[in-house]
């Protein structure tokens, strides 16, 4: 089973430079256009997933709707959501770093009213193990439309990059990251990273 990780298109929070924003953050007009172009790119590469998962966050759902408008058979999975930044969700990232310069030195640092990157990692890896690795020997392609955080966690896990380096894999909005499974070794290798 191969895995296609898809980052959502540009959102209003991306433009504003917000920390992570909220689940209600929507795509900009440009983000919707990016998703439409990404659909064409996927078709040109012959990517036709057997199963599609989406984060429940609005910007990911909008991207999923554009990419898979002909296929309403996709699954919303909360484990693919971005890090919940709690009361800081709508802060500008730069302002947060200035106010809390030591935050994030430990993956267990938790946003007030939200979660830590360690919690993000636990649920992202749980999704990967249950929905992809459990079916690894089966042929096919699974797609997950989500966010920078889960994409970095999942990519680092498959590439054996320690979580202590999070975020080590950063991809642009509306991009494809493809992992193929080597049928001889059973390991996953990165074939495409951040294609947009």
N, C-alpha and C positions, 0 to 999 in steps of 0.2 A: 504494500500500500504506500503510495507516494503522498506527499503533503504539500499543498499550495497555501501559503500564508499571504493574505491580502490586507494591506493597510487601507483604511478608509480614506476618502478624498478630503481635500482641505475643508476645515470647519471654521466657524466664526471664532472659536477659541484659539485655533492655530494662528489666525490673522492677528488677534488681539494679544498673542503671546502669553496666554493664561497657563497656569500650572497644568491642570488636566481638565478643567471645567467640570460639567455635570453630565449626567446621562441624557439630559434634554438638549444638549448642544447639537446644532444642525449643521449640515454642509452649506457652504457658500454656493453661489451660482457657479463659480469656478470649480468648486469641489464636485458639483453635479456633472459638469463638463468633463472633469478628470475621470470620473467613474464611467462615463459613456465611452471615452477614449480607451480606458482600460478594458472595457468589454470587447471592443474591436481588437485590441492587442491579444486578449485571451483567445478569441476566435481564430486569429491569424496563427497562433501557436498551437492550436488544436486542443486547448485545455477545456475539457468537458468533465467536470467533477461528478463522481458517482454519488457523493454526499456533500452537502453544503451546511456549514455551521456559521452562525453570526452572533456577535456580541449583541446584547440587548440595548446598548447605548444608541441613541438616535442616529448619530453620524455613521455608525457602522450599518445600521438597518437600512438607511437611505442608500448607502453604497451597495448593499446586498440586493436591494430592490432593483437598482439600475442594472447590475451585473447579471442577475438571474431572473429578470422579469418574465421570462417564458417558463420558469420553473418555480412554482410556489412551494415546492416540497423541500424546504430547508428548515433547519432546526435552530432556534434561538437558545443560546447557552450562556448563562451568567458567568461561567468560569472564564469566558473570553473577554470580559469587560476590562477597561483600563483601571489603573490604580485609583481607588476612591480616596481623593484628597480631602474629604470631610469639609470642615469650615473654610479651608484654604483653596477649595476647588476653583473659585473665580478670582483668585489673586493672580497678578502677573507673576510669572516665574522669576523674573529678575527681582521683584520686590520681596518675594518669599526668601530667595537666597540671601538678600541683604539683611532681612529680619532674623533669619535663622541660619547663620553661616555654617554651623556644625551639623545641621540636620542632614541625614543621609549617609553619614560616615559609617553607620551600622544599618544593615538591611532590616533590622528589627525596629528601626525608628518608625513610629506610627503617626500619621497625620491625625490631629485632634478631630474626633468624630468620623474618622475614616479608617484606613488600613495602612499596613506597612508594605514595602516591596517584597518582604519575605512572604507575606500572606498572598500577594499577587502571584508570586512564584509557585506557591503550594497549589493554588487552584488551577493555574495554567498547566503545570506539569500533571496534575490530576486529570485534566481534560485530555492532554496528550496521551497519557497511559491508557485511559479508558476508551477513547474514541479512535485512536490511531495505532498505537503500539500493540494493543490487544489484537488487532486485525492485521498486523504488519505483513504476515505471509500471504494475505489475499491480494490479488491484483486489483488495481484501480487507483483512483485519485480522490482524496478528501481535500476540500477547500475550507478555510476558516477566514472569515472577514472580521478583522478585529483592530487592534491598536498597537502602537509602538512598544508598550510595556510587555504584553503577552508575546508579541513577535520576538522580542529580544530574549525573553525567558526561554521560550520553546527552542529558538535557534541555538542559544547557548547550551541547552540541555543536549540537543542532538549532536552538537559539535564538541561536546565535552569541555566547554569553556566554563570555569568555575563561576558560580552565581555571585561570588564576591566581586566580580568585574562588571556586574550589572550597572547600567545598560551597556553592553558591549557590541550589540548588533543594532544599529540604528538605520532605519529605512525611510525613504520619503513617503509623503502622502500618496495615495492611489498607486501603490506599487505591488509587485509580485515577488515573492520569495519562495523558491521551489526546492524541496528536498526530495531526492530519489532514494529508494532503498536498494542497496546492492544485494541482489539475490544470492550471491555466493557467500558474503560475509554476514549478511543480516544487518549491517550498519547503514546509517543514513549519511548521505553526502549532499553538500550544498551545490546545486546546479545553477540556480539563478538567485541573485540577491538584489533586491530593490529595483527591479525592472519597472520602468514607468513610461 
